[in-house]
């Protein structure tokens, strides 16, 4: 009986078997649904349970499966994480690529704008001197019996030299890019060389009333330098200094550095307009122009300082700038001048110096123009006034010469042109487009929107010959458009045609205003200004004391502006217009027949002076008031 009892299972064993069975059943379910985390946990629990029960073989088997499943889970999670990271990386890379493409597109767009501006400026720079060469030649062909070229020879020579300088600058930049521009240094006296160049600006300084200073700590400095390159560098910087200085001085300081005087230091400083701090880092970039209204007057092509910097670097030197807006600029050049600084290939034979001074291609001495007082300038009998707005003095003088039959007024920039136009109210304006202060487009837009000047015909004269530029000018109200280089006969013909056209309009307005049957709506349709002026007079119709001064005040014009406006539009004075409107209103009243002549005269501002009213009425309508009312 004891043996039978021993063979029976104990309750603990039965419970353990049940627990193992439950674990295995759970494992089967987990495997069926591929719940790897649960499978790994169950294998681990079974391994630990079998280890406690003494079944090492099964414990080992489940621990092994636990590690296999866990490794598989880890690999899957790693793969998933890697894929997620790859997706994130691809998204970020796509964003970076898009941003890079956007940056490249913006850069290309900005570069395109810079190049467009450069070629527009270059076109302007070429067309202006070409105008001053071609136009006199055309004059000579048109008048072979006259020597037209001789008095214009200086202007033509300066213009040709300017073209040559521009072309040489472009060629030098091209050679620098290709590595074909080489140094050719030779030994010489640098003090004498630079002083000769600087003194060639004497006439320009005298013309502008500027003082000149040339200082040096040595009387003579013999060193090695490339004459052609240094002349271009120094001339360009001096030229800019004189151009951008209205008053004060331009100075040069030359110093030999080091005990053996192996380096040259040149400082060019002026008291001019200066350069804004935020723009100083860009002034040596190609095609860059300082944004300043006065600077734009001499903006050029934007390659001068870029060429200077590259020539200095080719010469193993450096250039820097210090400036404060409104207080001038200081450019400092440092160059090696020792023989050993240059290779044998860069050293040339000694060049004989010209003791008379160095001739500069960039800046020629300006010869003061002589006034030919013996020449009587013919004026139009009507004294038509033409305002020329042009920043290039040679072009301005040439246009004025072509329009000598008119009274010519000049303005050297757009802002001054607007002021002069408002002040004198000319009969016609000839204006350049690319100018400082205000462009020709801005001038045209401002004058066409101003009551005192909106009637003035404007001819835009420019180097921009594209259809888009012409349409832009015509859209803002320009009456005509001429492209440089222009034909002088064509310019004269267009000026005369526009003035004659204005006179025909004058005659039409004058007859309309004085006609007894002209309705108010007809005047409004013909000219808004005359309609406004008529309204003002009608509002003061019975005021006998209403004066021209009050009339000008009510129209927000000065008396002189009002007078020029009415002369331009009607050919008559403001007082003539006031009287004509009064008489036309009187004719309307008399036509109705419900008032006496004395009442009508009083109501239209003639007071009790019936005889004067009758006299004026007959002058305008050819009939006495009594005949008109009958």
PASE-643128 format. One line per 2 residues: number of its first residue (from 1); their letters; for each residue x, y, z of C-alpha. Coordinates in pm, 1 decimal. Each point is the difference from the previous one (the first is absolute). Layout:
N
NUM	A	X,Y,Z; ...
END
This chain:
630
1	XX	0.0,0.0,0.0; 286.6,229.5,72.1
3	XX	142.2,-62.8,-353.6; -332.4,96.4,-158.3
5	XX	-14.5,316.7,194.2; 358.8,89.0,-106.7
7	XX	-81.8,-39.5,-370.9; -290.2,247.5,13.1
9	XX	65.9,362.3,-116.4; 6.0,267.9,260.3
11	XX	-218.7,311.3,-23.0; 309.5,220.4,-61.8
13	XX	106.7,-211.3,-297.2; -349.9,11.5,-139.8
15	XX	-7.7,382.0,35.5; 344.4,34.4,-160.7
17	XX	-106.2,-211.2,-296.8; -309.6,213.3,-36.1
19	XX	212.5,317.1,8.6; 235.2,-132.4,-266.0
21	XX	-297.8,-102.7,-211.3; -148.4,348.5,35.2
23	XX	332.2,162.6,-99.8; 28.5,-227.2,-304.5
25	XX	-358.0,73.5,-99.2; 69.0,375.0,29.7
27	XX	317.6,-47.3,-202.5; -195.6,-177.8,-272.9
29	XX	-248.5,286.6,-17.7; 279.4,263.5,-2.4
31	XX	175.4,-181.8,-281.9; -324.2,-22.8,-191.3
33	XX	-45.4,376.9,8.9; 375.2,65.0,-40.9
35	XX	23.4,207.4,320.4; 376.1,-9.6,20.1
37	XX	34.5,202.7,321.7; -243.2,-236.7,176.3
39	XX	168.3,-308.1,-152.5; 338.1,113.6,133.7
41	XX	-146.6,67.7,345.1; -170.6,-342.4,13.7
43	XX	320.1,-180.7,-107.5; 191.1,179.5,272.0
45	XX	-260.7,-80.9,264.0; -5.4,-366.9,-105.2
47	XX	380.9,-13.4,8.8; 5.7,138.8,351.7
49	XX	-281.9,-235.5,110.1; 170.5,-308.8,-143.3
51	XX	327.2,107.3,159.8; -171.2,17.8,341.0
53	XX	-160.3,-343.5,-54.6; 339.6,-151.5,-83.2
55	XX	-73.2,-62.2,-368.6; 318.8,161.3,-132.0
57	XX	-37.4,-132.4,-354.0; -336.9,165.4,-49.2
59	XX	120.2,312.6,179.8; 292.3,27.7,-242.5
61	XX	-229.3,-56.9,-300.7; -238.8,280.5,103.1
63	XX	284.1,240.4,88.5; 144.9,-63.4,-345.0
65	XX	-336.1,69.0,-166.8; -43.9,306.6,221.4
67	XX	331.3,145.9,-126.6; -81.9,-87.7,-362.6
69	XX	-339.9,170.8,17.0; 142.7,297.8,189.5
71	XX	275.8,37.3,-258.8; -257.5,-19.5,-276.5
73	XX	-213.1,266.2,173.1; 308.7,217.3,44.0
75	XX	94.6,-38.7,-366.4; -352.7,82.1,-114.5
77	XX	-12.4,303.5,225.5; 341.8,104.0,-121.4
79	XX	-106.2,-46.2,-360.5; -319.0,195.7,65.1
81	XX	190.7,276.8,173.8; 256.1,3.7,-281.0
83	XX	-278.1,26.1,-257.0; -164.3,280.2,197.2
85	XX	332.0,178.3,20.8; 47.3,-48.8,-372.5
87	XX	-342.8,149.9,-67.5; 70.7,295.5,228.7
89	XX	341.3,42.1,-160.9; -152.2,-7.9,-348.3
91	XX	-264.2,254.2,99.6; 262.1,229.4,150.8
93	XX	227.8,-51.6,-299.2; -288.4,87.5,-230.5
95	XX	-62.1,316.1,203.1; 369.7,88.2,-12.0
97	XX	8.8,-64.2,-373.7; -309.4,216.0,-46.3
99	XX	151.9,278.2,211.0; 326.9,-32.5,-190.4
101	XX	-186.1,18.5,-330.7; -192.6,300.7,127.4
103	XX	321.8,167.5,112.0; 160.7,-77.1,-335.3
105	XX	-306.3,133.7,-181.5; 3.5,318.6,209.2
107	XX	373.5,35.9,-57.6; -42.8,-48.1,-374.5
109	XX	-290.7,244.1,-0.2; 205.0,258.9,187.1
111	XX	296.1,-63.6,-228.7; -230.1,40.8,-298.2
113	XX	-125.8,332.6,140.0; 357.4,115.4,59.8
115	XX	100.6,-96.2,-353.8; -311.3,165.8,-143.6
117	XX	78.4,318.9,192.5; 362.5,-23.6,-110.5
119	XX	-88.2,-30.7,-368.4; -256.4,281.0,32.6
121	XX	266.1,223.5,155.5; 255.5,-112.3,-255.3
123	XX	-245.8,78.8,-279.2; -54.5,344.8,148.8
125	XX	374.2,54.3,35.1; 57.1,-92.6,-364.9
127	XX	-297.1,182.7,-146.9; 73.9,335.8,161.5
129	XX	348.6,51.1,-150.3; -118.8,-157.6,-325.3
131	XX	-270.9,267.5,-15.9; 262.3,270.8,37.1
133	XX	205.2,-153.8,-282.2; -272.7,-104.3,-245.0
135	XX	-216.8,311.7,29.7; 274.0,249.2,-103.3
137	XX	98.6,-230.8,-287.3; -360.9,-6.6,-114.1
139	XX	-10.5,379.8,24.2; 307.2,18.9,-222.9
141	XX	-164.2,-225.4,-259.3; -318.9,206.4,13.2
143	XX	194.4,327.8,-37.2; 307.4,-81.3,-212.5
145	XX	53.7,369.6,-69.4; 61.7,71.5,368.8
147	XX	283.9,-110.7,226.1; -215.4,-152.9,272.2
149	XX	258.3,-243.1,135.5; 275.8,239.7,101.9
151	XX	-183.2,172.3,291.3; -120.8,-342.0,122.3
153	XX	334.7,-174.9,-38.8; 84.2,15.7,371.8
155	XX	-331.0,-154.4,103.4; 38.1,-272.7,-264.1
157	XX	355.8,-72.9,114.2; -106.2,-26.7,366.5
159	XX	-287.1,-227.5,-99.8; 223.0,-222.6,-210.9
161	XX	251.8,-19.5,286.9; -278.5,-98.0,239.2
163	XX	-105.9,-279.7,-234.6; 359.2,-118.1,-25.8
165	XX	31.4,-3.6,378.9; -318.2,-204.7,39.4
167	XX	111.6,-250.5,-261.0; 346.5,-28.6,156.0
169	XX	-151.5,-61.6,345.0; -218.9,-278.9,-138.4
171	XX	296.2,-153.3,-183.9; 218.0,18.2,313.3
173	XX	-265.7,-178.8,205.0; -31.2,-264.8,-268.8
175	XX	378.0,-49.5,-4.9; 9.9,-22.0,379.4
177	XX	-264.5,-272.5,-4.9; 194.1,-194.4,-261.5
179	XX	329.7,53.5,179.2; 143.3,178.4,-303.3
181	XX	67.2,335.5,165.0; 362.0,-6.0,113.2
183	XX	216.3,234.1,203.6; 277.2,191.0,-176.5
185	XX	184.6,182.2,278.5; 295.7,226.4,-55.0
187	XX	207.1,230.5,216.8; -97.0,364.1,30.2
189	XX	-70.1,296.8,226.7; -346.1,-63.9,144.9
191	XX	-32.7,345.8,159.1; 52.4,173.4,-333.8
193	XX	-227.7,-247.6,-179.8; -298.6,34.9,235.7
195	XX	38.5,375.4,40.1; -14.5,37.1,-379.2
197	XX	-329.1,-189.9,-12.0; -145.9,195.0,292.2
199	XX	90.4,340.5,-148.1; -187.8,-86.1,-320.0
201	XX	-321.2,42.1,203.1; 87.4,364.8,68.5
203	XX	-246.0,145.1,-253.1; -281.4,-219.7,132.8
205	XX	76.5,110.7,355.7; 5.5,364.4,-109.5
207	XX	-331.3,-41.2,-179.7; -165.3,-144.3,313.6
209	XX	177.8,234.6,242.1; 180.8,-281.6,184.0
211	XX	334.9,17.9,174.3; 273.0,-254.9,-86.8
213	XX	266.1,-145.3,232.9; 289.6,-229.5,-87.5
215	XX	209.6,-100.1,302.6; 290.9,-241.6,31.9
217	XX	260.5,-90.6,261.7; 265.5,-41.7,-270.0
219	XX	94.6,228.8,-287.2; 90.3,-295.0,-219.9
221	XX	-94.1,-366.2,16.5; 154.3,-239.9,-249.4
223	XX	-167.1,-336.6,-18.6; -147.7,-263.7,-228.6
225	XX	-358.4,42.5,-120.8; -215.3,-61.7,-306.5
227	XX	-61.0,346.8,-146.6; -311.3,-93.5,-194.6
229	XX	-167.4,-179.0,293.4; 92.8,266.6,257.4
231	XX	-121.5,278.2,-229.4; -338.2,-171.2,-36.1
233	XX	-23.2,-60.2,375.1; 100.0,349.8,105.5
235	XX	-192.3,180.8,-275.2; -320.7,-187.1,77.2
237	XX	16.6,78.7,371.4; 89.1,366.7,-57.3
239	XX	-273.8,32.5,-259.9; -258.4,-132.2,246.6
241	XX	129.6,229.5,274.0; -46.0,310.3,-217.5
243	XX	-335.1,-112.4,-139.9; -159.8,-69.7,337.1
245	XX	132.2,313.1,172.9; -214.3,311.6,-29.4
247	XX	210.5,223.4,221.8; 314.3,-21.3,211.1
249	XX	308.0,-183.4,-119.0; 155.7,-314.4,-144.1
251	XX	332.6,-109.0,141.8; 264.0,-265.4,-66.0
253	XX	253.1,-117.7,258.0; 289.7,-218.5,-115.6
255	XX	221.5,-186.8,246.9; 292.7,-242.4,-27.2
257	XX	-28.8,-273.8,262.2; 276.5,-202.7,162.2
259	XX	362.7,85.3,57.9; 90.5,-114.6,-350.8
261	XX	-300.4,176.7,-152.1; -126.6,-324.3,-147.6
263	XX	-371.2,82.4,16.0; -204.5,289.5,-130.7
265	XX	-301.4,141.0,185.1; -231.6,240.1,-186.2
267	XX	-301.4,167.4,162.1; -261.6,180.4,-213.5
269	XX	-249.7,194.9,210.4; -274.5,249.8,-69.3
271	XX	-268.2,205.4,174.2; -278.3,-130.2,-222.9
273	XX	-328.3,-180.1,50.9; 153.9,-306.3,165.5
275	XX	-119.1,-359.6,-8.9; -262.1,-145.9,239.7
277	XX	153.1,-252.3,241.7; -229.6,-283.1,-110.0
279	XX	108.7,41.9,-363.6; 377.2,24.2,44.2
281	XX	53.5,-376.5,-14.6; -166.2,-13.9,-344.7
283	XX	163.1,288.9,-185.1; 276.4,-219.7,-143.6
285	XX	-253.0,-250.3,-138.0; -50.8,4.6,-372.8
287	XX	-303.3,188.8,-129.8; -73.5,148.5,345.2
289	XX	-91.4,368.7,33.0; -42.1,185.0,327.7
291	XX	-366.0,82.7,60.2; 15.2,375.2,26.0
293	XX	-188.1,259.9,-197.6; 316.4,204.3,-59.3
295	XX	209.8,-310.5,-62.3; -239.0,-114.9,-273.1
297	XX	85.3,312.3,-193.9; 339.0,-159.8,-70.0
299	XX	-99.4,-364.3,49.3; 176.5,-125.2,-313.2
301	XX	8.5,-373.1,-60.5; 94.1,-128.7,344.2
303	XX	328.1,-155.3,-116.5; 248.4,276.5,89.5
305	XX	69.8,-89.4,363.3; -25.4,-371.8,-74.9
307	XX	273.3,42.5,-261.0; 206.0,208.5,243.6
309	XX	-13.9,-271.0,266.8; 93.0,-279.7,-240.4
311	XX	286.6,201.9,-149.6; 132.2,72.5,350.0
313	XX	-18.5,-368.5,95.0; 176.1,-85.9,-326.7
315	XX	269.3,246.5,113.7; 33.3,-196.8,330.6
317	XX	-167.6,284.3,190.2; -307.3,78.6,208.7
319	XX	-263.9,273.0,6.1; -230.0,110.2,282.3
321	XX	-258.4,273.0,50.6; -104.0,212.9,295.9
323	XX	-298.0,228.1,-37.9; -281.4,174.8,177.9
325	XX	-306.3,106.2,-194.4; 6.1,374.0,-64.6
327	XX	359.5,38.3,122.3; 209.8,-142.0,-281.4
329	XX	193.9,-319.6,-69.0; 356.2,-123.1,39.9
331	XX	144.2,-275.9,-222.3; 330.0,-155.1,105.1
333	XX	220.1,-198.0,-240.4; 303.7,-202.8,102.4
335	XX	235.1,-147.9,-263.1; 339.2,-172.0,8.3
337	XX	257.5,194.2,-202.8; 315.1,-203.5,68.1
339	XX	165.4,-176.0,-293.5; -18.3,-341.8,168.0
341	XX	-380.5,26.3,35.9; -35.7,-79.6,-371.2
343	XX	124.1,-286.0,-213.9; 230.2,38.1,-298.7
345	XX	-294.7,-49.9,-235.6; -182.4,293.2,163.0
347	XX	291.3,244.1,-25.8; 29.0,205.3,-318.3
349	XX	269.5,224.7,-136.9; 17.7,349.6,151.7
351	XX	-247.2,240.8,-154.4; 101.9,357.7,-71.4
353	XX	-221.5,234.7,198.6; -174.9,291.0,-167.1
355	XX	106.1,310.9,189.1; -293.8,206.5,-125.8
357	XX	-240.6,-208.9,207.1; -219.9,-301.6,-52.1
359	XX	-287.1,20.1,-244.9; -313.4,-158.0,141.5
361	XX	-262.3,-168.4,-210.8; -267.8,2.6,267.5
363	XX	5.9,371.8,88.0; 85.9,268.1,-252.0
365	XX	38.2,361.2,86.5; -326.1,181.6,-47.2
367	XX	44.1,311.2,-208.4; -219.7,283.8,113.0
369	XX	-260.8,72.9,-259.1; 24.0,345.1,-149.1
371	XX	-313.8,209.4,-30.4; -47.1,110.8,-354.1
373	XX	-158.0,335.7,73.9; 17.1,107.8,-362.2
375	XX	-248.1,-270.5,-96.1; -355.7,118.5,29.3
377	XX	-219.7,-281.3,119.8; -325.1,-15.2,-189.9
379	XX	-307.6,-31.9,216.6; -344.9,-97.7,-113.4
381	XX	-234.2,294.5,-28.0; -222.0,-164.6,257.0
383	XX	299.0,-53.9,235.5; -86.9,-368.4,41.6
385	XX	185.2,-139.9,300.2; 160.0,-345.5,-12.3
387	XX	132.4,-159.7,318.5; 287.7,-247.3,-52.2
389	XX	51.8,-244.7,286.9; 325.8,-190.5,-58.0
391	XX	278.9,-95.0,242.4; 271.0,-20.8,-265.6
393	XX	118.0,360.2,-61.0; 128.0,-74.0,-351.5
395	XX	-328.1,-160.2,-110.0; -195.2,283.5,164.8
397	XX	207.5,261.4,-183.0; -42.2,-182.1,-330.7
399	XX	-380.1,-20.7,34.7; -12.8,368.6,95.1
401	XX	202.3,83.2,-310.4; -245.8,-190.1,-219.0
403	XX	-293.9,190.4,153.7; 157.2,346.1,-12.9
405	XX	-313.3,153.5,-155.9; -176.9,-55.4,333.0
407	XX	63.2,143.5,342.0; 189.0,-287.3,165.4
409	XX	9.0,-66.7,374.4; 224.8,-276.7,136.7
411	XX	-20.6,-232.4,300.8; 273.9,-248.8,87.4
413	XX	-212.7,-264.5,172.6; -358.1,-121.9,34.0
415	XX	-77.0,167.3,332.5; 125.9,338.4,-122.1
417	XX	-193.0,-56.1,-322.4; -325.4,-40.6,192.8
419	XX	70.9,319.0,198.0; 78.7,199.7,-314.5
421	XX	-307.7,-134.2,-179.8; -229.4,102.1,286.4
423	XX	168.5,337.5,27.4; 5.2,108.8,-366.7
425	XX	-266.9,-231.4,-155.1; 187.1,-45.0,-333.1
427	XX	-163.7,-66.3,-335.3; 183.0,-333.1,-38.5
429	XX	242.5,-223.4,189.9; 276.5,-217.8,-141.6
431	XX	118.2,-237.7,273.7; 249.7,-282.5,31.6
433	XX	-126.3,-314.8,176.0; 302.4,-122.0,199.0
435	XX	81.4,291.0,233.0; 84.8,64.1,365.6
437	XX	-248.8,124.3,260.3; -298.9,-93.9,-219.8
439	XX	-14.3,-202.4,-319.5; -172.7,124.9,-313.5
441	XX	-286.9,-238.9,74.7; -42.2,148.7,348.8
443	XX	21.3,353.6,-137.8; -264.3,-76.9,-262.2
445	XX	-234.8,-165.9,249.1; 28.3,287.1,250.7
447	XX	-50.0,277.0,-255.9; -290.8,-175.7,-171.3
449	XX	-178.1,-35.4,335.3; 50.0,367.4,91.9
451	XX	-271.6,249.9,-92.4; 247.5,271.7,-95.0
453	XX	209.3,-217.8,-233.2; -215.4,-287.4,-126.1
455	XX	-51.0,168.9,-338.4; 373.9,26.4,-83.9
457	XX	113.3,-230.8,-285.5; 291.7,-219.9,111.6
459	XX	251.9,-172.6,-225.9; 197.5,-274.8,173.7
461	XX	350.8,-39.8,-134.6; 183.0,-313.1,107.2
463	XX	244.2,-279.3,-71.1; -268.6,-256.7,82.0
465	XX	-129.4,-93.2,-342.8; -214.9,-301.0,85.2
467	XX	-372.1,-1.4,-76.7; -72.0,-67.3,367.1
469	XX	182.7,320.0,100.5; -184.6,202.8,-263.4
471	XX	-338.1,-135.7,107.1; 83.5,75.9,363.7
473	XX	82.5,360.3,-88.1; -316.1,43.9,-207.5
475	XX	-214.1,-163.5,269.0; 100.8,260.6,258.4
477	XX	-89.2,284.2,-235.6; 305.7,71.3,-216.8
479	XX	-101.5,159.2,-330.3; 294.5,-131.9,-199.8
481	XX	305.9,-223.2,33.7; 341.4,23.3,-166.4
483	XX	282.3,-253.1,31.4; 367.1,96.7,22.1
485	XX	188.3,50.5,-220.3; -268.2,225.6,-150.5
487	XX	-14.2,192.7,-325.0; 9.5,376.1,59.7
489	XX	-247.1,72.0,-282.0; -243.0,-252.3,144.0
491	XX	28.4,159.5,344.6; -64.7,348.3,-141.0
493	XX	-292.9,-127.7,-205.8; -162.4,-172.3,297.7
495	XX	44.7,305.0,223.9; -152.0,228.6,-262.0
497	XX	-285.0,-239.9,-72.3; -96.6,-28.0,366.5
499	XX	12.5,377.2,48.6; -206.0,57.5,-316.4
501	XX	-245.4,-263.6,114.8; -29.5,181.8,333.2
503	XX	-68.9,325.1,-183.5; -277.0,-162.8,-203.3
505	XX	-153.7,-120.2,326.9; 33.1,355.9,134.4
507	XX	-190.3,137.4,-295.7; -270.4,-261.8,39.9
509	XX	-44.5,65.3,372.9; -1.1,374.9,-53.3
511	XX	-275.4,-14.5,-262.5; -200.4,-244.1,212.9
513	XX	20.2,220.4,309.1; -97.5,314.4,-189.2
515	XX	-284.7,-159.8,-195.6; -337.6,101.0,134.1
517	XX	-155.7,-341.8,-49.2; 277.2,-213.1,154.8
519	XX	-156.4,-206.7,276.1; 156.7,-73.5,336.2
521	XX	11.7,-373.2,-79.2; 202.3,68.5,-317.1
523	XX	265.0,183.5,200.7; 12.4,-279.9,259.4
525	XX	49.3,-258.8,-274.0; 274.8,204.1,-166.1
527	XX	216.5,81.5,301.4; -51.8,-77.6,372.3
529	XX	211.1,298.7,108.5; -204.0,247.3,-205.6
531	XX	-317.3,-159.2,136.1; 129.6,46.1,356.8
533	XX	103.4,359.4,-75.5; -344.7,70.1,-148.4
535	XX	-168.1,-135.8,314.5; 214.5,225.7,220.3
537	XX	-92.8,309.8,-206.3; -368.8,-89.1,-7.8
539	XX	7.3,-31.9,379.7; 113.2,366.1,12.7
541	XX	-191.4,116.3,-306.5; -165.6,303.0,158.3
543	XX	312.2,108.2,193.9; 128.7,303.2,-189.2
545	XX	313.6,10.4,219.4; 98.8,-362.1,-73.2
547	XX	366.1,27.2,-105.4; 260.8,-210.3,-177.7
549	XX	183.5,-38.8,333.9; -311.3,-149.0,161.8
551	XX	-56.2,-216.3,-308.4; 355.0,-141.6,31.6
553	XX	-49.0,-57.9,373.6; -324.8,-191.3,-60.3
555	XX	178.8,-223.3,-252.6; 298.9,-55.6,237.9
557	XX	243.3,160.2,-243.8; 230.9,299.3,10.8
559	XX	-91.1,294.2,-222.3; 294.0,-71.5,-232.3
561	XX	-92.0,-370.4,-23.2; -360.3,93.8,-77.3
563	XX	109.4,242.9,-270.0; 232.7,-254.2,-168.4
565	XX	-268.4,-268.7,24.8; -262.7,211.9,-175.7
567	XX	240.1,126.1,-262.4; 94.5,-362.6,-75.3
569	XX	-359.7,-125.3,-11.1; -191.7,291.7,-152.7
571	XX	256.6,246.3,-129.7; -151.7,265.3,223.9
573	XX	40.6,127.8,354.4; -202.8,-101.1,309.6
575	XX	-180.0,335.6,-6.3; -101.7,-68.0,-362.7
577	XX	-140.4,-335.2,109.5; -193.6,152.6,291.7
579	XX	-154.6,259.2,-231.1; -82.5,-262.2,-265.2
581	XX	-180.7,-221.3,251.9; -194.7,298.2,138.1
583	XX	-108.7,101.6,-351.9; -97.2,-354.3,-99.6
585	XX	-218.7,-23.4,312.5; -147.3,340.8,-92.3
587	XX	-83.8,-130.4,-347.2; -186.1,-294.3,153.0
589	XX	-201.9,236.8,223.8; -81.5,235.6,-288.0
591	XX	-108.2,-292.3,-216.2; -265.5,-89.4,259.4
593	XX	-137.5,357.6,-25.0; -129.6,29.0,356.5
595	XX	252.7,260.8,120.9; 106.0,345.8,-111.9
597	XX	347.2,75.7,-131.8; 80.5,195.8,318.0
599	XX	-106.0,-293.8,221.0; 206.4,-242.8,-204.0
601	XX	305.9,228.9,9.0; -29.1,26.1,377.5
603	XX	-48.5,-375.2,52.2; 308.4,-94.1,-206.6
605	XX	232.1,238.2,186.9; 5.9,312.4,-218.1
607	XX	-184.1,203.5,264.9; -181.1,308.4,-122.6
609	XX	245.9,66.9,-283.9; -243.9,-85.0,-278.8
611	XX	201.7,170.1,-274.4; 317.2,-202.5,81.4
613	XX	-210.4,-316.8,9.3; -145.8,78.2,-343.4
615	XX	347.3,75.0,-141.1; 148.3,-330.2,127.3
617	XX	-310.5,-194.5,-112.6; 27.6,128.7,-354.3
619	XX	375.8,-73.8,-13.9; -62.9,-363.9,94.8
621	XX	-320.1,-78.4,-188.9; -11.6,265.7,-273.7
623	XX	-336.4,129.7,119.3; -122.1,244.0,260.6
625	XX	-196.5,-146.8,290.3; -312.4,169.5,-128.6
627	XX	39.5,-162.8,-342.5; 72.0,-337.8,159.6
629	XX	-310.1,2.4,222.5; -222.5,118.2,-279.6
END
